[in-house]
Amino acid sequence: MSMSAKKEPIDWNSAFKEIMSGGFSRTFFSVLMGFVVGAFFMIISNKEFLASIGYFFADPLASIRAAGDVVSSGYGALLRGSIFNPAAPTFEGAIRPLTETLRTAGPMIAAGLGVALGFRVGLFNIGGTGQMVSGMIWATFVATRMELPPVVHFLVAIAAAIVGSAIVGAFVGYLKAKTGANEVITTIMLNYIILSFFGFLLSDNSLLQGVDSTGNRKSDPAAETARLPLIFGDSYDLHLGFVLAIACVGIYWWLMEKSAIGFRLRAVGFSPTAARSAGINVQGTYVLALGLSAAFVGVAAANQALFSTGGVSPSSHAGIGFDAITVALLGGSNAIGVLLAGLLFGAFKAGSSAIQIEGISPDVLGIVQGAIVLFVAAPPLIRAIFRLPPPQTSNAFSGLRKKFFGRGAKK
């Protein structure tokens, strides 16, 4: 075989960028297939359906009806637990599931925007947990150790959460810019360091030590003046955190699509070499990008630290830092996509208890989430592994690359 016929290396970078970019059709069918996979696991884990399998050939319609009943009861419970419960005696109770969906979606939207920003710059910020806990530490200190006027107090606490998270992200960016350290490794390690540090701060005679009757380490509860105000009064738990998340969507859209900073960020994510040729400070952009990424995560940190009335602990991040990666992937790293993905995952969290009441394990929803991400990511990965032809849009991207970056473009 001629040496000239040697196969070209797999373009993993292009595959990664395509995964981040998403696409409405692929995302829609990925969500649909995720629910199909969830339905399959609902069916095979149901004892009544398994009992009817033995009589399948005698009465196949009965087994099909049993499977349909399992799926309809499961997803029906999900709708009742996350959107609207018609069985509630009052309208207030009927729409309570919707408010819970919005409340749980708020921090995932904000954190998802942060991870998405990193994706747009070609960075994989897997340190949302550590950045979020850092923001919680700063916000908790302000909320429990400082006395300020009512409105000023929670505004300062929110700002502290954003700064506390952004510092960690910018530090990771600095390490990448100055030493070339991979941001995946450094963010993973910082997750453990910051979680342990928070636990230390909650230990005896430490800065944030609180009192918990169960013996668990928790901070003191946030002062009343520092808590996020409830939007609809005491009837619902929906609070200002969701409004902040919606504001973050608007800020993210403007930042990435309309501002000069966003252009530099996207340029570096598109091609660091071409961006450097165009005069952009790539190293400085990495520091800025990871700092801004973590700042959005800080809004989620404020949401968690300033809503709890019983204090916060190292586990109060509730896995949001990792859920944000899934939200960013599903949302295609754009503002509206992340908003919709966050709402979907918020519905999963809000409806998990209702599904459990129907005798279905809430772990099925985790399977649905994982399957959705798998279907979103699978097409470009398969093209990269088997060296299949790229989609037609790649030619358009090449043209844009040449238009904006000229001779520094990748040919």
C-alpha positions as CSV (number, residue, x, y, z in Angstrom):
1,M,0.0,0.0,0.0
2,S,1.3,3.5,-0.9
3,M,2.4,5.7,1.9
4,S,0.3,8.5,0.3
5,A,-2.8,6.5,1.0
6,K,-2.2,6.7,4.7
7,K,-5.4,7.6,6.5
8,E,-5.7,11.0,8.0
9,P,-6.0,11.3,11.9
10,I,-9.5,11.6,13.4
11,D,-10.5,15.2,13.7
12,W,-11.7,14.9,17.3
13,N,-11.7,18.7,17.7
14,S,-14.2,19.2,14.9
15,A,-16.4,16.4,16.4
16,F,-16.3,18.1,19.8
17,K,-17.3,21.5,18.4
18,E,-20.2,19.9,16.4
19,I,-21.5,18.2,19.6
20,M,-21.5,21.6,21.3
21,S,-23.4,23.3,18.4
22,G,-26.4,21.0,18.6
23,G,-29.2,21.6,16.1
24,F,-32.9,21.8,16.5
25,S,-33.9,18.7,14.6
26,R,-31.2,16.5,16.2
27,T,-32.1,17.8,19.6
28,F,-35.8,17.3,19.2
29,F,-35.4,13.7,18.0
30,S,-32.8,13.1,20.7
31,V,-35.3,14.1,23.4
32,L,-37.9,12.0,21.8
33,M,-35.7,8.9,21.7
34,G,-34.7,9.6,25.3
35,F,-38.3,9.3,26.3
36,V,-38.6,6.1,24.3
37,V,-35.7,4.6,26.1
38,G,-37.2,5.7,29.4
39,A,-40.5,4.1,28.5
40,F,-38.6,0.8,27.8
41,F,-37.1,0.8,31.2
42,M,-40.4,1.6,32.8
43,I,-42.0,-1.4,31.1
44,I,-39.3,-4.0,31.9
45,S,-39.1,-2.9,35.5
46,N,-42.8,-3.2,36.1
47,K,-43.8,-6.4,38.0
48,E,-47.4,-6.6,36.5
49,F,-46.1,-6.3,33.0
50,L,-43.5,-9.0,33.6
51,A,-46.2,-11.3,35.0
52,S,-48.2,-10.8,31.8
53,I,-45.3,-11.7,29.5
54,G,-45.8,-15.4,30.3
55,Y,-49.2,-15.2,28.6
56,F,-48.1,-13.0,25.7
57,F,-48.8,-15.6,23.0
58,A,-52.2,-16.4,24.5
59,D,-53.3,-12.8,24.7
60,P,-50.7,-10.4,23.1
61,L,-53.1,-7.5,23.3
62,A,-53.2,-7.7,27.1
63,S,-49.4,-7.5,27.3
64,I,-49.4,-4.5,24.9
65,R,-52.1,-2.8,27.0
66,A,-50.2,-3.5,30.2
67,A,-47.1,-1.9,28.7
68,G,-49.1,1.1,27.5
69,D,-50.6,1.5,31.0
70,V,-47.2,1.5,32.6
71,V,-45.9,4.2,30.2
72,S,-49.0,6.4,30.5
73,S,-49.0,6.2,34.2
74,G,-45.3,7.0,34.5
75,Y,-45.2,10.0,32.1
76,G,-48.7,11.1,33.3
77,A,-47.3,11.3,36.8
78,L,-44.3,13.3,35.5
79,L,-46.7,15.8,34.0
80,R,-48.8,16.0,37.1
81,G,-45.7,16.5,39.3
82,S,-44.0,19.1,37.1
83,I,-46.6,21.0,35.1
84,F,-50.2,20.8,36.3
85,N,-52.0,18.6,38.8
86,P,-55.7,18.4,37.9
87,A,-56.5,16.3,40.9
88,A,-55.5,19.1,43.3
89,P,-58.5,20.6,45.2
90,T,-57.6,24.2,44.4
91,F,-56.1,26.0,41.5
92,E,-53.2,27.1,43.7
93,G,-52.4,23.5,44.3
94,A,-52.9,22.6,40.7
95,I,-50.2,24.9,39.4
96,R,-47.8,24.3,42.3
97,P,-45.9,21.7,40.3
98,L,-45.2,24.3,37.6
99,T,-43.7,26.7,40.2
100,E,-41.5,23.9,41.5
101,T,-40.3,23.2,38.0
102,L,-39.3,26.8,37.5
103,R,-37.6,26.9,41.0
104,T,-35.5,23.8,40.3
105,A,-34.7,24.9,36.8
106,G,-33.3,28.3,37.8
107,P,-29.9,27.2,39.1
108,M,-29.5,24.6,36.3
109,I,-30.2,27.3,33.7
110,A,-27.6,29.7,35.2
111,A,-25.0,27.0,35.6
112,G,-25.7,25.6,32.2
113,L,-25.1,29.0,30.6
114,G,-21.7,29.0,32.4
115,V,-20.7,25.6,31.0
116,A,-22.0,26.6,27.6
117,L,-19.9,29.7,27.5
118,G,-16.8,27.6,28.1
119,F,-17.9,25.2,25.3
120,R,-18.2,28.2,22.9
121,V,-14.5,29.0,23.6
122,G,-13.4,25.4,23.1
123,L,-13.0,24.8,26.9
124,F,-14.6,22.0,28.9
125,N,-15.4,23.5,32.3
126,I,-16.2,20.4,34.4
127,G,-15.6,22.3,37.6
128,G,-19.1,23.7,38.1
129,T,-19.4,21.9,41.4
130,G,-16.3,23.5,42.9
131,Q,-17.1,26.9,41.5
132,M,-20.6,26.7,42.8
133,V,-19.5,25.6,46.3
134,S,-16.9,28.5,46.3
135,G,-19.7,30.9,45.5
136,M,-21.8,29.4,48.2
137,I,-19.0,29.9,50.7
138,W,-18.8,33.6,49.9
139,A,-22.6,34.1,49.8
140,T,-23.0,32.2,53.1
141,F,-20.4,34.4,54.8
142,V,-22.1,37.6,53.7
143,A,-25.6,36.2,54.6
144,T,-24.7,34.9,58.0
145,R,-21.8,37.1,59.3
146,M,-22.7,40.6,57.9
147,E,-25.5,42.9,58.9
148,L,-26.9,45.0,56.1
149,P,-30.2,46.6,55.1
150,P,-32.8,44.2,53.7
151,V,-32.4,44.8,49.9
152,V,-28.7,45.6,50.0
153,H,-28.0,42.5,52.0
154,F,-29.2,39.9,49.4
155,L,-27.7,42.0,46.5
156,V,-24.3,42.0,48.2
157,A,-24.6,38.3,48.9
158,I,-25.5,37.6,45.2
159,A,-22.5,39.7,44.1
160,A,-20.3,37.8,46.6
161,A,-21.4,34.4,45.2
162,I,-20.6,35.6,41.6
163,V,-17.2,36.9,42.6
164,G,-16.4,33.8,44.7
165,S,-17.2,31.5,41.7
166,A,-15.5,33.7,39.1
167,I,-12.2,33.8,41.0
168,V,-12.0,30.0,40.9
169,G,-12.8,30.0,37.1
170,A,-10.3,32.7,36.4
171,F,-7.6,30.8,38.3
172,V,-8.2,27.8,36.1
173,G,-7.9,30.0,33.1
174,Y,-4.7,31.5,34.4
175,L,-3.2,28.0,34.9
176,K,-4.2,27.1,31.3
177,A,-2.8,30.3,29.8
178,K,0.5,30.3,31.7
179,T,1.3,26.6,32.1
180,G,-0.9,24.9,29.5
181,A,-2.6,22.9,32.2
182,N,-5.7,21.1,30.9
183,E,-8.8,22.7,32.3
184,V,-10.5,19.3,32.7
185,I,-7.9,18.0,35.1
186,T,-7.6,21.3,37.1
187,T,-11.3,21.8,37.5
188,I,-11.9,18.2,38.6
189,M,-9.1,18.5,41.2
190,L,-10.5,21.9,42.4
191,N,-13.9,20.3,42.9
192,Y,-12.5,18.0,45.6
193,I,-10.3,20.7,47.1
194,I,-13.1,23.3,47.5
195,L,-15.6,20.7,48.8
196,S,-13.1,19.6,51.5
197,F,-12.4,23.3,52.3
198,F,-16.1,24.0,52.8
199,G,-16.3,21.0,55.1
200,F,-13.4,22.4,57.0
201,L,-15.1,25.8,57.3
202,L,-18.1,24.1,58.9
203,S,-16.1,22.2,61.4
204,D,-15.8,23.1,65.1
205,N,-14.6,26.6,65.8
206,S,-14.4,27.5,62.1
207,L,-15.6,30.4,60.1
208,L,-19.1,29.2,59.0
209,Q,-19.8,26.7,61.8
210,G,-23.6,26.3,62.3
211,V,-25.9,24.3,64.6
212,D,-27.7,21.3,63.3
213,S,-29.8,19.0,65.5
214,T,-29.2,16.0,63.3
215,G,-25.4,16.2,63.7
216,N,-24.8,17.1,60.1
217,R,-22.4,19.9,59.3
218,K,-24.3,22.9,58.1
219,S,-23.8,26.6,58.2
220,D,-26.0,29.0,60.1
221,P,-29.2,29.9,58.2
222,A,-29.0,33.0,56.0
223,A,-30.3,36.1,57.7
224,E,-33.8,37.0,56.8
225,T,-32.6,40.2,55.0
226,A,-30.2,38.1,52.8
227,R,-32.7,35.5,51.6
228,L,-34.0,35.7,48.0
229,P,-37.6,37.1,48.1
230,L,-40.5,34.8,47.2
231,I,-42.2,35.9,43.9
232,F,-45.7,34.8,44.8
233,G,-45.6,35.1,48.5
234,D,-45.6,32.3,51.1
235,S,-47.9,30.1,49.0
236,Y,-45.1,29.0,46.7
237,D,-41.4,28.4,47.0
238,L,-40.6,30.1,43.7
239,H,-38.2,32.9,44.4
240,L,-36.1,35.6,42.8
241,G,-33.5,33.0,41.8
242,F,-35.5,32.1,38.7
243,V,-35.8,35.8,37.7
244,L,-32.0,36.0,38.0
245,A,-31.6,32.9,35.8
246,I,-33.8,34.5,33.1
247,A,-31.7,37.7,33.3
248,C,-28.6,35.5,32.8
249,V,-30.2,34.1,29.6
250,G,-30.5,37.7,28.2
251,I,-27.0,38.6,29.4
252,Y,-25.5,35.5,27.9
253,W,-27.2,36.1,24.5
254,W,-26.0,39.7,24.3
255,L,-22.5,38.8,25.5
256,M,-22.0,36.0,23.0
257,E,-23.9,37.2,20.0
258,K,-23.8,41.1,20.1
259,S,-20.7,42.2,22.1
260,A,-17.1,42.6,21.0
261,I,-16.0,40.4,23.9
262,G,-18.3,37.7,22.6
263,F,-16.8,37.9,19.2
264,R,-13.3,37.4,20.6
265,L,-14.6,34.5,22.7
266,R,-16.2,32.8,19.7
267,A,-13.2,33.5,17.5
268,V,-10.8,31.7,20.0
269,G,-13.3,28.8,20.2
270,F,-13.5,28.6,16.5
271,S,-9.7,28.6,15.8
272,P,-7.2,29.8,18.4
273,T,-4.5,29.9,15.7
274,A,-6.5,32.1,13.4
275,A,-7.6,34.3,16.3
276,R,-4.0,34.8,17.3
277,S,-3.2,35.7,13.8
278,A,-5.9,38.3,13.9
279,G,-4.3,39.9,16.9
280,I,-6.5,38.4,19.7
281,N,-4.8,37.6,23.0
282,V,-5.7,33.9,23.2
283,Q,-4.2,33.4,26.7
284,G,-6.0,36.4,28.1
285,T,-9.2,35.2,26.5
286,Y,-8.9,31.8,28.2
287,V,-8.7,33.6,31.6
288,L,-11.7,35.8,30.8
289,A,-13.7,33.0,29.4
290,L,-13.4,30.7,32.4
291,G,-13.9,33.6,34.8
292,L,-17.2,34.5,33.0
293,S,-18.2,30.9,32.8
294,A,-17.8,30.5,36.6
295,A,-19.6,33.9,37.1
296,F,-22.8,32.4,35.6
297,V,-22.3,29.4,37.9
298,G,-22.1,31.8,40.8
299,V,-25.7,32.9,40.1
300,A,-26.6,29.2,40.7
301,A,-24.5,29.3,43.9
302,A,-26.5,32.3,45.2
303,N,-29.7,30.5,44.4
304,Q,-28.7,27.6,46.6
305,A,-27.1,29.6,49.5
306,L,-29.7,32.3,49.8
307,F,-32.9,30.2,49.5
308,S,-32.3,27.5,52.2
309,T,-33.8,28.4,55.6
310,G,-31.8,25.7,57.4
311,G,-28.3,26.6,56.3
312,V,-26.1,25.0,53.6
313,S,-23.7,22.1,53.6
314,P,-21.1,20.8,51.1
315,S,-23.9,18.7,49.5
316,S,-26.2,21.7,48.9
317,H,-24.9,22.0,45.4
318,A,-27.3,19.1,44.7
319,G,-25.3,17.9,41.7
320,I,-26.2,21.0,39.7
321,G,-22.6,21.5,38.6
322,F,-22.6,18.2,36.7
323,D,-26.3,18.6,35.5
324,A,-25.2,21.9,34.0
325,I,-22.9,20.0,31.6
326,T,-25.9,18.0,30.3
327,V,-28.0,21.1,30.1
328,A,-25.3,22.9,28.0
329,L,-24.9,19.9,25.7
330,L,-28.6,19.5,25.1
331,G,-29.1,23.3,24.7
332,G,-26.5,23.4,22.0
333,S,-24.6,26.1,24.0
334,N,-27.0,28.8,22.9
335,A,-29.1,31.0,25.2
336,I,-32.6,29.7,24.2
337,G,-31.5,26.1,24.0
338,V,-30.0,26.2,27.5
339,L,-33.2,27.8,28.8
340,L,-35.4,25.1,27.4
341,A,-33.0,22.3,28.4
342,G,-32.9,23.7,32.0
343,L,-36.7,23.8,32.1
344,L,-36.9,20.2,30.9
345,F,-34.4,19.0,33.5
346,G,-36.2,21.1,36.1
347,A,-39.4,19.3,35.3
348,F,-37.6,16.0,35.7
349,K,-36.4,17.0,39.2
350,A,-39.8,18.4,40.2
351,G,-41.7,15.3,38.9
352,S,-39.4,12.6,40.3
353,S,-41.4,12.3,43.5
354,A,-44.7,11.9,41.6
355,I,-43.3,9.1,39.5
356,Q,-42.1,7.3,42.6
357,I,-45.7,7.4,44.0
358,E,-46.7,5.5,40.9
359,G,-44.3,2.7,41.8
360,I,-41.7,3.7,39.2
361,S,-38.1,4.4,40.2
362,P,-37.1,8.0,39.7
363,D,-33.8,6.7,38.4
364,V,-35.7,6.2,35.1
365,L,-35.5,9.9,34.7
366,G,-31.7,9.8,35.0
367,I,-31.7,7.2,32.3
368,V,-33.8,9.5,30.1
369,Q,-31.4,12.3,30.7
370,G,-28.4,10.2,29.9
371,A,-30.0,8.8,26.8
372,I,-30.8,12.3,25.5
373,V,-27.2,13.3,25.8
374,L,-26.1,10.1,24.2
375,F,-28.3,10.7,21.1
376,V,-27.2,14.3,20.9
377,A,-23.6,13.3,20.9
378,A,-23.7,10.1,18.9
379,P,-24.0,11.4,15.3
380,P,-20.8,13.5,15.2
381,L,-18.9,10.9,17.2
382,I,-19.8,8.2,14.8
383,R,-18.7,10.3,11.9
384,A,-15.4,10.9,13.6
385,I,-14.8,7.3,14.4
386,F,-15.7,5.8,11.0
387,R,-14.4,8.9,9.0
388,L,-17.8,9.5,7.4
389,P,-18.2,12.6,5.2
390,P,-19.0,15.7,7.3
391,P,-22.4,17.5,7.0
392,Q,-22.8,20.0,4.3
393,T,-22.8,22.9,6.8
394,S,-19.0,22.3,7.2
395,N,-18.4,24.0,3.9
396,A,-20.3,27.1,5.1
397,F,-18.2,27.2,8.3
398,S,-15.0,27.0,6.2
399,G,-16.2,29.9,4.2
400,L,-16.9,31.9,7.3
401,R,-13.5,31.0,8.7
402,K,-11.8,32.3,5.6
403,K,-13.9,35.5,5.5
404,F,-13.2,36.5,9.1
405,F,-9.6,35.2,9.5
406,G,-8.2,35.2,6.0
407,R,-4.9,33.6,5.5
408,G,-4.8,32.4,9.2
409,A,-7.7,30.1,8.5
410,K,-7.4,26.4,8.5
411,K,-7.5,25.0,5.0
